[in-house]
Amino acid sequence: MKVLVLGGDGYCGWPTALHLSEAGHEVVIVDNFVRRQIDHELGVQSLTPIRTLSERVRAWKEVSGQKIGVEVGDLLDWEFVAGFMRRHRPDAVVHFAEQRAAPYSMIDRAHAVYTQHNNVIGTLNLLFAIRDFAPECHLVKLGTMGEYGTPNIDIEEGFIEIEHNGRRDVVPYPKQPGSFYHLSKVHDSHNIMFACRIWGIRSTDLNQGVVYGTITAQTEQDERLINRFDYDEVFGTVLNRFCIQAAVGHPLTVYGKGGQTRGFLDIRDTVRCVELAIENPPEEGEYRVFNQFTEEFSVRELAEKVVEAAAKLGVEARVENLPNPRVEAEEHYYNAKHTKLLDLGLKPHYLSESLLDSLLNIALEHRERVDEAAILPRVDWRGSRRSEGEEVAPEPSAL
């Protein structure tokens, strides 16, 4: 198949592009490098030193013999989107090309507006381009488990059957997003579902949990292929942050009570889930949802696991509870279904198998690159970005 990986220079996109290429698909990466620009805006870099996309692609050709194409441009540019869809007419499009951090969307008005405009309008442009130039194309879109929030009932995979006033129907599962970023994903889901219904587009919405790890079978073949490892308060996920804190002797910062529970998965499972979705496309006009995670943990449980794993490496780590900068339930019911990808053949990697080799050892190896000032939270969900005598980050008008 010919597959376009939008956002293929990013954390999920890069290993996915390599995985699909090795699996025999013709892969083209589409990216505007905005994630690298945001590094400069926030003044922090990936813990792992990542090469330019041209170096990465060249290294992959040397290592594997496989060529990955590259298209550089922005999904907000309709002429660019129409152009690459017309040229390639792909069998599948994997869409990672969105601003992906909830804290970034909550910095201030400008970052919220940027996130929603970039994500929603970019996806709308893509939907129109599929309709006009590749109507048989399968859109595999990265959603998020955060669309659902933390309801006091079981979370189904996209849809729920309800009874109301004696009548029954299957409707989209109610959404309770917790940030302007998560709201943008809800808007995407509604727009994609609408496009499938009226234009006959086929799409898989992958509601992904929190991803951890940097290593896949492809990225470990050459150090030039290494993936991102974000640890800062904006883009660094909780598990990455804990591992970095353990590595540099900083207390593991648990926000609030630590009872916040979410779904998690290894990056190796992310790339496999995308492959399974591509290999098993939906019918014409079908919009389907897969909940993409393998295990559930609370923040407190993750901190305890990192403390235990660090001790086995001779590293003493301790937990410190901080006031929660986010507006979220800190103790709640959480039981989300995630059977569809397992039914298609996903064989999960579990955290107990990954924490030491894929996270803590990498954190220890590169700990001299850690900027400890970037770890503690400054973005407050209730107001503007926290600062101690410093100005708020500039509006992202140049991104």
TORBALO-55154 format. One line per 3 residues: number of its first residue (from 1); their letters; for each residue x, y negated, z of N, C-alpha, C. Coordinates in pm, whole numbers. Layout:
BEGIN
NUM = a = X/Y/Z/X/Y/Z/X/Y/Z  ...
This chain:
BEGIN
1 = mkv = 84/120/0/0/0/0/87/-125/0  33/-232/-54/98/-361/-41/35/-434/77  119/-470/174/71/-528/300/139/-661/324
4 = lvl = 60/-764/348/113/-893/390/108/-899/543  219/-936/605/223/-953/750/237/-1102/778  127/-1165/814/127/-1308/843/178/-1330/985
7 = ggd = 274/-1422/999/341/-1437/1128/445/-1328/1148  502/-1281/1039/595/-1168/1043/731/-1199/1101  757/-1325/1136/882/-1360/1204/866/-1359/1355
10 = gyc = 744/-1335/1403/715/-1347/1546/732/-1218/1624  695/-1224/1751/719/-1115/1845/650/-985/1803  523/-992/1768/453/-872/1721/472/-850/1571
13 = gwp = 481/-958/1495/487/-948/1350/614/-885/1298  730/-921/1356/857/-869/1305/867/-717/1319  848/-659/1438/856/-513/1445/748/-443/1365
16 = tal = 632/-507/1349/527/-447/1267/570/-441/1121  630/-549/1071/678/-551/933/781/-440/909  875/-423/1003/976/-318/989/913/-180/993
19 = hls = 820/-159/1086/755/-29/1099/680/8/972  604/-86/917/527/-58/796/618/-37/677  729/-111/672/824/-94/564/885/46/567
22 = eag = 926/90/684/986/224/696/884/333/666  756/303/691/650/400/662/619/410/512  683/325/432/668/335/288/579/232/223
25 = hev = 531/135/301/447/31/245/533/-81/186  481/-148/85/546/-266/29/504/-385/116  601/-446/185/571/-546/287/621/-683/244
28 = viv = 535/-784/265/573/-923/245/540/-1000/373  639/-1069/426/618/-1153/545/578/-1294/501  478/-1349/568/437/-1488/547/452/-1560/681
31 = dnf = 528/-1671/682/551/-1740/809/588/-1885/783  559/-1971/880/599/-2113/870/701/-2152/975  747/-2054/1056/852/-2073/1158/810/-2167/1271
34 = vrr = 680/-2185/1291/636/-2277/1395/672/-2226/1534  676/-2094/1550/712/-2041/1682/854/-2082/1720  944/-2085/1622/1081/-2129/1649/1083/-2279/1681
37 = qid = 998/-2356/1616/990/-2499/1645/940/-2524/1788  846/-2442/1833/793/-2458/1968/902/-2431/2071  993/-2340/2042/1108/-2320/2131/1180/-2452/2156
40 = hel = 1202/-2528/2048/1271/-2656/2061/1185/-2756/2138  1055/-2754/2113/966/-2845/2186/970/-2819/2336  966/-2691/2374/962/-2656/2515/1101/-2652/2578
43 = gvq = 1205/-2654/2497/1340/-2654/2549/1385/-2521/2606  1336/-2411/2548/1373/-2279/2597/1385/-2185/2477  1471/-2085/2488/1493/-1990/2380/1460/-1848/2426
46 = slt = 1443/-1759/2330/1428/-1617/2359/1547/-1568/2440  1521/-1480/2537/1631/-1421/2613/1727/-1347/2519  1671/-1275/2426/1753/-1204/2327/1786/-1300/2213
49 = pir = 1910/-1303/2167/1946/-1393/2056/1894/-1339/1924  1799/-1410/1865/1738/-1363/1740/1797/-1436/1620  1812/-1363/1511/1869/-1418/1388/1761/-1492/1309
52 = tls = 1804/-1564/1206/1708/-1627/1115/1634/-1518/1039  1519/-1552/984/1442/-1452/912/1519/-1400/790  1589/-1488/721/1665/-1442/604/1773/-1343/645
55 = erv = 1840/-1366/760/1939/-1271/808/1874/-1139/848  1760/-1148/912/1688/-1027/954/1650/-941/834  1592/-1004/734/1546/-930/616/1666/-869/542
58 = raw = 1773/-946/533/1893/-895/467/1951/-776/543  1952/-785/676/2003/-675/757/1915/-551/740  1786/-569/733/1696/-454/715/1721/-385/581
61 = kev = 1748/-463/478/1779/-405/347/1908/-322/356  2008/-373/427/2134/-301/442/2116/-172/521  2035/-179/626/2018/-65/716/1928/43/656
64 = sgq = 1819/0/594/1716/95/551/1708/118/400  1762/21/324/1745/27/180/1611/-27/133  1528/-73/229/1395/-122/197/1396/-275/189
67 = kig = 1328/-329/90/1319/-473/73/1189/-524/133  1198/-632/209/1080/-702/260/1078/-840/195  967/-874/131/953/-1005/70/921/-1112/173
70 = vev = 942/-1237/138/917/-1349/229/847/-1461/154  740/-1513/213/670/-1633/165/671/-1733/281  722/-1852/258/731/-1953/363/626/-2061/340
73 = gdl = 537/-2079/436/433/-2180/424/333/-2167/537  232/-2254/534/139/-2271/645/-1/-2229/601  -72/-2154/685/-208/-2114/654/-305/-2232/650
76 = ldw = -266/-2345/705/-351/-2464/695/-345/-2527/557  -249/-2487/476/-232/-2536/340/-307/-2442/245  -426/-2485/201/-510/-2398/118/-441/-2358/-11
79 = efv = -371/-2448/-74/-305/-2414/-201/-200/-2306/-179  -128/-2313/-67/-30/-2209/-37/-98/-2075/-15  -205/-2074/65/-276/-1949/95/-335/-1889/-33
82 = agf = -402/-1973/-111/-459/-1924/-236/-350/-1871/-328  -235/-1937/-328/-125/-1897/-416/-70/-1761/-381  -39/-1736/-253/21/-1606/-222/-81/-1493/-231
85 = mrr = -208/-1522/-205/-309/-1417/-221/-330/-1385/-368  -327/-1486/-454/-343/-1465/-597/-224/-1386/-655  -103/-1419/-606/16/-1350/-657/23/-1205/-613
88 = hrp = -8/-1180/-487/16/-1046/-432/-107/-956/-437  -224/-1011/-424/-348/-931/-421/-328/-805/-336  -305/-823/-206/-265/-710/-120/-379/-612/-92
91 = dav = -340/-493/-52/-437/-394/-6/-479/-423/138  -386/-480/216/-416/-513/356/-339/-638/395  -400/-716/483/-334/-832/543/-337/-813/694
94 = vhf = -220/-817/755/-209/-811/901/-187/-954/950  -280/-1005/1028/-282/-1148/1062/-239/-1170/1206  -110/-1207/1223/-55/-1248/1353/-28/-1398/1358
97 = aeq = -57/-1470/1251/-6/-1607/1234/-89/-1711/1309  -87/-1701/1441/-161/-1798/1523/-78/-1838/1645  -110/-1954/1700/-51/-1996/1828/-105/-1899/1933
100 = raa = -16/-1828/2003/-60/-1712/2080/-55/-1728/2232  -21/-1843/2284/-4/-1856/2429/-117/-1936/2493  -184/-1874/2591/-288/-1945/2664/-233/-2068/2737
103 = pys = -119/-2057/2809/-68/-2177/2877/-38/-2292/2782  13/-2261/2662/42/-2368/2565/-84/-2444/2530  -195/-2372/2514/-322/-2437/2479/-378/-2520/2592
106 = mid = -328/-2500/2714/-381/-2570/2830/-290/-2681/2879  -184/-2713/2804/-92/-2820/2846/-165/-2953/2854  -237/-2987/2747/-309/-3114/2741/-402/-3112/2619
109 = rah = -469/-3223/2596/-564/-3232/2485/-499/-3198/2351  -381/-3253/2325/-317/-3234/2195/-286/-3087/2169  -239/-3016/2272/-204/-2876/2252/-329/-2789/2238
112 = avy = -437/-2828/2306/-564/-2755/2288/-617/-2774/2147  -614/-2899/2100/-663/-2928/1965/-576/-2857/1860  -445/-2865/1879/-356/-2799/1784/-385/-2649/1777
115 = tqh = -400/-2586/1894/-423/-2441/1898/-551/-2403/1825  -659/-2473/1854/-786/-2435/1790/-787/-2469/1642  -732/-2585/1604/-729/-2623/1463/-642/-2525/1385
118 = nnv = -522/-2497/1436/-430/-2407/1368/-491/-2268/1352  -544/-2214/1460/-590/-2075/1459/-719/-2059/1379  -818/-2144/1406/-949/-2126/1344/-947/-2164/1196
121 = igt = -887/-2277/1162/-887/-2321/1023/-795/-2233/938  -681/-2192/995/-594/-2101/922/-664/-1971/887  -739/-1917/982/-812/-1792/956/-925/-1814/857
124 = lnl = -992/-1928/865/-1096/-1958/765/-1038/-1966/625  -923/-2031/609/-858/-2036/478/-828/-1895/427  -779/-1811/517/-748/-1674/478/-873/-1598/435
127 = lfa = -983/-1615/506/-1108/-1547/470/-1155/-1587/330  -1148/-1716/300/-1188/-1761/167/-1094/-1708/60  -965/-1700/92/-869/-1649/-6/-892/-1501/-33
130 = ird = -925/-1424/71/-959/-1283/50/-1082/-1270/-37  -1183/-1348/-6/-1306/-1343/-87/-1279/-1374/-234  -1196/-1474/-261/-1177/-1522/-398/-1075/-1442/-477
133 = fap = -971/-1387/-409/-860/-1329/-484/-830/-1183/-452  -880/-1131/-339/-854/-991/-305/-971/-935/-225  -1089/-929/-286/-1209/-892/-210/-1207/-750/-154
136 = ech = -1123/-661/-208/-1114/-526/-155/-1015/-514/-40  -944/-624/-13/-840/-624/89/-897/-598/229  -822/-526/310/-859/-499/449/-787/-598/539
139 = lvk = -861/-681/611/-803/-776/705/-789/-710/842  -665/-696/887/-637/-646/1022/-595/-767/1105  -682/-810/1193/-665/-936/1265/-632/-909/1412
142 = lgt = -529/-975/1463/-496/-961/1605/-588/-1049/1688  -672/-984/1764/-755/-1054/1861/-691/-1042/1999  -772/-1046/2103/-718/-1035/2239/-825/-983/2333
145 = mge = -782/-902/2430/-874/-857/2534/-924/-975/2616  -851/-1087/2610/-893/-1206/2683/-1022/-1267/2633  -1068/-1225/2515/-1198/-1274/2468/-1310/-1233/2563
148 = ygt = -1296/-1116/2624/-1403/-1064/2709/-1409/-1129/2846  -1295/-1177/2895/-1289/-1224/3033/-1289/-1107/3129  -1346/-1128/3248/-1349/-1024/3351/-1492/-1005/3401
151 = pni = -1581/-950/3319/-1721/-931/3360/-1733/-823/3468  -1844/-823/3537/-1867/-726/3644/-1931/-599/3592  -1916/-572/3464/-1963/-448/3402/-1849/-395/3313
154 = die = -1861/-270/3270/-1761/-212/3182/-1752/-290/3052  -1630/-305/3001/-1608/-373/2873/-1608/-268/2762  -1698/-285/2667/-1706/-193/2554/-1611/-239/2443
157 = egf = -1603/-163/2335/-1515/-200/2223/-1593/-283/2121  -1604/-411/2153/-1660/-507/2058/-1809/-527/2065  -1886/-419/2087/-2032/-426/2081/-2093/-355/2201
160 = iei = -2214/-396/2235/-2284/-336/2348/-2430/-317/2312  -2487/-204/2353/-2629/-179/2331/-2707/-234/2450  -2808/-317/2422/-2887/-376/2530/-3036/-350/2508
163 = ehn = -3109/-357/2618/-3255/-352/2612/-3310/-480/2671  -3400/-546/2597/-3455/-673/2642/-3603/-678/2604  -3688/-696/2703/-3833/-704/2682/-3884/-585/2601
166 = grr = -3832/-467/2635/-3881/-345/2572/-3822/-314/2436  -3729/-395/2388/-3667/-368/2258/-3518/-348/2278  -3456/-266/2190/-3315/-234/2200/-3241/-282/2076
169 = dvv = -3115/-320/2095/-3032/-360/1982/-2885/-347/2023  -2796/-341/1922/-2653/-343/1943/-2603/-481/1903  -2540/-550/1996/-2498/-689/1974/-2350/-703/2012
172 = pyp = -2284/-809/1962/-2145/-833/2005/-2137/-846/2156  -2033/-788/2214/-2016/-793/2358/-2000/-939/2402  -2066/-981/2509/-2055/-1121/2554/-1911/-1162/2580
175 = kqp = -1876/-1284/2543/-1740/-1334/2555/-1731/-1438/2667  -1627/-1424/2749/-1602/-1519/2858/-1454/-1556/2860  -1404/-1621/2754/-1261/-1652/2745/-1216/-1749/2853
178 = gsf = -1086/-1739/2887/-1035/-1818/2998/-941/-1931/2961  -925/-1960/2832/-839/-2071/2790/-883/-2117/2652  -832/-2233/2609/-863/-2279/2474/-803/-2186/2369
181 = yhl = -693/-2121/2401/-638/-2020/2310/-736/-1905/2294  -782/-1849/2406/-874/-1736/2398/-1004/-1775/2329  -1047/-1899/2350/-1165/-1948/2278/-1142/-1948/2127
184 = skv = -1020/-1983/2084/-993/-1983/1940/-1007/-1843/1883  -970/-1742/1960/-983/-1604/1915/-1131/-1563/1906  -1213/-1614/1998/-1357/-1588/1990/-1415/-1649/1863
187 = hds = -1376/-1773/1833/-1423/-1837/1709/-1380/-1756/1588  -1255/-1707/1588/-1208/-1622/1479/-1297/-1500/1461  -1325/-1432/1572/-1405/-1310/1566/-1542/-1337/1505
190 = hni = -1604/-1447/1546/-1736/-1481/1490/-1726/-1512/1341  -1623/-1586/1301/-1608/-1620/1159/-1580/-1497/1074  -1497/-1407/1125/-1465/-1286/1050/-1588/-1197/1038
193 = mfa = -1661/-1180/1147/-1782/-1097/1143/-1883/-1155/1044  -1896/-1286/1043/-1986/-1353/949/-1943/-1330/804  -1811/-1342/778/-1760/-1322/642/-1781/-1178/595
196 = cri = -1765/-1083/686/-1791/-944/650/-1938/-924/612  -2026/-987/687/-2169/-968/663/-2216/-1031/533  -2164/-1152/500/-2218/-1220/382/-2138/-1199/255
199 = wgi = -2008/-1165/268/-1923/-1148/150/-1881/-1004/126  -1908/-916/222/-1867/-777/203/-1721/-751/233  -1653/-846/300/-1514/-824/340/-1509/-712/444
202 = rst = -1398/-640/447/-1379/-537/550/-1270/-583/647  -1295/-565/777/-1198/-616/874/-1195/-532/1001  -1075/-522/1057/-1056/-462/1189/-1002/-569/1283
205 = dln = -1073/-593/1392/-1033/-690/1493/-967/-612/1606  -836/-632/1625/-761/-559/1728/-754/-644/1854  -840/-615/1950/-839/-689/2076/-728/-633/2164
208 = qgv = -612/-698/2154/-491/-646/2216/-476/-692/2360  -425/-602/2443/-390/-637/2578/-254/-705/2582  -194/-712/2700/-63/-776/2717/45/-679/2669
211 = vyg = 130/-727/2577/234/-642/2519/365/-663/2595  440/-556/2613/572/-565/2676/674/-488/2594  800/-519/2616/908/-449/2549/957/-523/2426
214 = tit = 1075/-489/2381/1132/-547/2259/1176/-440/2161  1191/-317/2207/1255/-213/2126/1151/-128/2053  1173/-110/1922/1103/-9/1843/1208/76/1773
217 = aqt = 1164/183/1708/1259/270/1639/1337/195/1532  1279/88/1480/1345/12/1374/1436/-97/1431  1390/-172/1531/1469/-285/1580/1598/-240/1647
220 = eqd = 1604/-116/1697/1725/-71/1765/1830/-15/1669  1800/-19/1538/1896/33/1442/2014/-61/1417  1997/-189/1447/2104/-287/1423/2076/-407/1512
223 = erl = 2179/-462/1576/2157/-574/1668/2101/-697/1598  2119/-706/1467/2062/-820/1393/1910/-811/1380  1853/-696/1410/1708/-674/1399/1636/-694/1532
226 = inr = 1708/-734/1636/1652/-745/1771/1529/-836/1772  1435/-804/1860/1310/-878/1870/1318/-982/1981  1220/-1071/1985/1211/-1175/2088/1190/-1114/2225
229 = fdy = 1234/-1187/2329/1201/-1156/2469/1174/-1290/2536  1048/-1327/2544/1009/-1455/2604/986/-1436/2754  1041/-1527/2832/1030/-1517/2978/982/-1648/3042
232 = dev = 969/-1754/2965/933/-1884/3022/788/-1885/3067  750/-1989/3140/616/-1997/3198/506/-2011/3095  538/-2051/2973/436/-2072/2871/417/-1947/2786
235 = fgt = 523/-1892/2730/512/-1778/2640/552/-1646/2705  618/-1650/2818/662/-1527/2883/548/-1458/2954  521/-1333/2918/415/-1259/2987/463/-1219/3126
238 = vln = 370/-1180/3211/399/-1160/3352/507/-1054/3374  504/-946/3298/602/-841/3319/742/-886/3278  752/-957/3165/882/-1013/3125/935/-1108/3233
241 = rfc = 846/-1191/3285/888/-1290/3385/939/-1220/3511  869/-1116/3555/912/-1043/3674/1050/-979/3652  1071/-920/3535/1199/-854/3509/1314/-954/3506
244 = iqa = 1291/-1070/3448/1392/-1175/3447/1421/-1224/3588  1316/-1245/3665/1335/-1293/3802/1414/-1193/3884  1385/-1064/3866/1463/-962/3937/1610/-966/3894
247 = avg = 1632/-983/3764/1769/-980/3711/1855/-1096/3762  1793/-1212/3785/1873/-1329/3827/1860/-1358/3976  1791/-1271/4050/1780/-1290/4194/1676/-1391/4237
250 = hpl = 1581/-1419/4150/1473/-1512/4182/1353/-1431/4235  1279/-1481/4333/1160/-1408/4378/1061/-1386/4264  995/-1271/4267/893/-1241/4167/769/-1322/4200
253 = tvy = 730/-1413/4111/625/-1509/4139/488/-1455/4101  413/-1411/4203/277/-1362/4184/182/-1480/4204  99/-1508/4102/5/-1619/4112/-115/-1578/4197
256 = gkg = -138/-1653/4301/-255/-1627/4386/-246/-1493/4455  -358/-1421/4462/-364/-1293/4533/-301/-1178/4454  -288/-1195/4324/-227/-1091/4244/-320/-979/4203
259 = gqt = -449/-996/4227/-544/-892/4190/-592/-900/4046  -541/-998/3970/-580/-1013/3830/-540/-886/3753  -636/-820/3692/-612/-692/3625/-635/-707/3475
262 = rgf = -543/-651/3398/-551/-659/3252/-505/-528/3190  -530/-514/3059/-480/-401/2984/-341/-432/2930  -253/-331/2927/-114/-348/2882/-79/-240/2780
265 = ldi = 19/-272/2692/71/-170/2601/213/-204/2560  286/-100/2523/423/-109/2476/423/-161/2332  524/-240/2294/534/-292/2158/539/-178/2056
268 = rdt = 591/-61/2095/592/53/2004/452/101/1973  360/82/2067/221/118/2041/150/11/1959  190/-114/1975/134/-221/1891/154/-189/1744
271 = vrc = 276/-157/1705/305/-134/1563/233/-10/1513  222/90/1597/152/213/1556/2/188/1543  -55/108/1632/-198/76/1623/-229/5/1492
274 = vel = -144/-89/1452/-165/-158/1325/-158/-59/1210  -61/31/1214/-49/131/1108/-173/220/1102  -223/263/1216/-344/347/1219/-464/273/1162
277 = aie = -475/145/1193/-587/67/1139/-578/58/987  -456/35/935/-437/24/790/-467/156/721  -423/265/780/-440/396/718/-584/445/723
280 = npp = -666/384/809/-806/426/826/-897/304/813  -908/247/692/-981/121/675/-1131/137/695  -1198/27/731/-1344/30/743/-1411/28/606
283 = eeg = -1540/48/606/-1617/43/482/-1634/-101/436  -1672/-118/311/-1701/-251/258/-1807/-319/343  -1778/-442/384/-1873/-518/465/-1871/-484/613
286 = eyr = -1783/-393/654/-1781/-350/794/-1685/-435/876  -1733/-481/988/-1649/-549/1088/-1644/-459/1210  -1524/-415/1246/-1511/-325/1360/-1410/-381/1459
289 = vfn = -1420/-337/1584/-1334/-385/1691/-1270/-266/1760  -1137/-272/1774/-1064/-174/1855/-1002/-247/1974  -1024/-195/2094/-955/-248/2212/-817/-183/2217
292 = qft = -713/-265/2202/-577/-215/2181/-492/-230/2308  -501/-131/2395/-414/-125/2512/-413/20/2558  -322/53/2649/-309/192/2692/-324/212/2842
295 = eef = -295/108/2922/-303/119/3068/-354/-12/3126  -409/-4/3249/-453/-122/3321/-372/-138/3449  -327/-260/3475/-254/-290/3598/-297/-426/3651
298 = svr = -288/-442/3782/-301/-575/3841/-163/-639/3845  -160/-772/3859/-33/-844/3871/45/-794/3992  -24/-770/4101/41/-721/4223/104/-584/4199
301 = ela = 34/-496/4130/89/-364/4099/215/-374/4013  213/-464/3915/330/-481/3829/451/-530/3909  427/-623/4000/537/-674/4082/597/-561/4165
304 = ekv = 512/-478/4223/562/-366/4303/642/-268/4218  599/-243/4097/671/-152/4008/808/-208/3971  815/-338/3948/944/-399/3914/1038/-394/4033
307 = vea = 988/-420/4152/1072/-413/4273/1129/-271/4287  1044/-171/4268/1087/-32/4282/1190/5/4174  1163/-34/4051/1255/-1/3941/1388/-73/3957
310 = aak = 1383/-198/4002/1507/-274/4022/1594/-209/4129  1531/-158/4235/1606/-95/4344/1686/25/4293  1632/98/4196/1702/214/4140/1827/171/4063
313 = lgv = 1830/45/4022/1948/-7/3952/2040/-83/4046  2009/-78/4175/2091/-149/4272/2062/-296/4282  1946/-337/4233/1907/-478/4235/1797/-498/4337
316 = ear = 1817/-589/4431/1716/-617/4532/1622/-726/4481  1495/-694/4476/1395/-791/4430/1286/-803/4536  1230/-922/4548/1122/-944/4644/1012/-1027/4578
319 = ven = 894/-1020/4636/775/-1086/4581/744/-1212/4660  702/-1316/4587/658/-1440/4651/527/-1483/4587  425/-1508/4667/296/-1554/4615/295/-1705/4600
322 = lpn = 253/-1752/4483/243/-1895/4455/97/-1934/4437  62/-2060/4463/-72/-2107/4428/-97/-2083/4278  -214/-2034/4244/-242/-1998/4105/-271/-2123/4022
325 = prv = -189/-2150/3919/-214/-2267/3834/-331/-2245/3737  -376/-2121/3726/-484/-2088/3632/-618/-2086/3703  -724/-2101/3627/-859/-2089/3681/-908/-1951/3639
328 = eae = -904/-1856/3733/-939/-1717/3702/-976/-1645/3830  -1054/-1539/3816/-1084/-1454/3932/-959/-1377/3971  -921/-1385/4098/-799/-1318/4144/-825/-1179/4199
331 = ehy = -949/-1144/4222/-990/-1010/4259/-1119/-983/4181  -1122/-875/4103/-1239/-854/4018/-1246/-710/3970  -1363/-670/3923/-1383/-540/3861/-1325/-545/3720
334 = yna = -1262/-437/3676/-1209/-433/3539/-1203/-289/3491  -1286/-258/3394/-1286/-124/3334/-1321/-139/3186  -1219/-135/3102/-1237/-159/2959/-1219/-29/2880
337 = kht = -1309/-4/2787/-1298/115/2701/-1188/93/2597  -1119/200/2563/-1014/191/2460/-990/329/2400  -1091/383/2337/-1084/520/2286/-1066/528/2134
340 = kll = -1100/423/2061/-1105/436/1915/-967/461/1854  -866/393/1902/-731/414/1849/-675/548/1894  -709/592/2014/-669/725/2058/-733/830/1970
343 = dlg = -858/809/1932/-927/904/1843/-861/911/1706  -799/800/1663/-731/798/1533/-591/858/1540  -544/891/1661/-415/958/1672/-307/886/1749
346 = lkp = -339/774/1815/-238/703/1893/-188/791/2008  -56/804/2019/6/875/2130/84/770/2212  27/725/2322/81/609/2392/217/631/2456
349 = hyl = 292/521/2465/408/511/2552/360/445/2681  399/498/2793/350/444/2919/457/362/2991  413/271/3074/505/179/3141/608/254/3224
352 = ses = 567/364/3285/661/441/3367/778/493/3285  760/504/3153/865/553/3065/949/440/3006  905/315/3025/965/204/2951/1031/98/3036
355 = lld = 995/88/3163/1034/-28/3242/1185/-42/3253  1255/68/3281/1399/57/3301/1475/30/3172  1451/113/3070/1533/102/2950/1494/-16/2863
358 = sll = 1366/-48/2856/1321/-147/2759/1305/-287/2815  1309/-300/2945/1284/-432/3004/1392/-474/3103  1407/-402/3212/1503/-445/3313/1646/-443/3262
361 = nia = 1683/-340/3187/1820/-334/3136/1849/-448/3038  1749/-482/2957/1767/-595/2864/1776/-725/2943  1694/-738/3046/1699/-858/3129/1836/-872/3195
364 = leh = 1890/-762/3243/2021/-766/3307/2131/-794/3206  2120/-736/3088/2223/-753/2985/2236/-898/2942  2123/-969/2934/2124/-1106/2881/2096/-1212/2989
367 = rer = 2115/-1178/3116/2074/-1271/3222/2150/-1403/3220  2268/-1404/3156/2343/-1531/3150/2272/-1632/3061  2175/-1588/2980/2100/-1678/2892/1976/-1735/2960
370 = vde = 1947/-1694/3082/1824/-1736/3148/1835/-1881/3195  1731/-1958/3166/1716/-2093/3220/1613/-2084/3332  1658/-2082/3456/1566/-2061/3568/1464/-2173/3581
373 = aai = 1495/-2290/3528/1400/-2402/3534/1277/-2375/3449  1287/-2279/3355/1174/-2251/3266/1078/-2148/3322  1111/-2091/3438/1033/-1979/3490/909/-2024/3567
376 = lpr = 924/-2122/3655/814/-2161/3743/704/-2234/3666  579/-2216/3708/467/-2276/3633/459/-2427/3648  436/-2493/3535/412/-2638/3535/280/-2673/3466
379 = vdw = 226/-2579/3390/98/-2603/3323/-15/-2567/3418  -99/-2664/3448/-209/-2646/3542/-340/-2644/3464  -416/-2535/3475/-543/-2521/3401/-641/-2635/3437
382 = rgs = -625/-2694/3552/-722/-2795/3598/-689/-2936/3549  -568/-2953/3495/-531/-3087/3455/-414/-3083/3359  -330/-3185/3363/-218/-3193/3269/-99/-3115/3320
385 = rrs = 2/-3107/3237/121/-3032/3271/190/-3092/3393  226/-3005/3488/295/-3052/3608/435/-3100/3574  479/-3199/3645/616/-3244/3626/665/-3308/3755
388 = ege = 796/-3311/3771/857/-3375/3887/937/-3494/3836  870/-3604/3813/936/-3723/3765/971/-3720/3618  924/-3617/3546/954/-3610/3403/828/-3628/3322
391 = eva = 843/-3666/3199/729/-3691/3113/670/-3561/3064  540/-3566/3034/473/-3451/2975/530/-3426/2837  534/-3300/2795/588/-3265/2662/514/-3344/2554
394 = pep = 584/-3383/2449/521/-3462/2342/412/-3385/2270  319/-3459/2211/215/-3393/2135/276/-3320/2015  222/-3203/1981/283/-3120/1878/242/-3162/1738
397 = sal = 246/-3292/1709/198/-3341/1581/286/-3299/1465  414/-3266/1494/506/-3230/1386/505/-3081/1359  428/-3004/1434/433/-2858/1418/351/-2813/1298
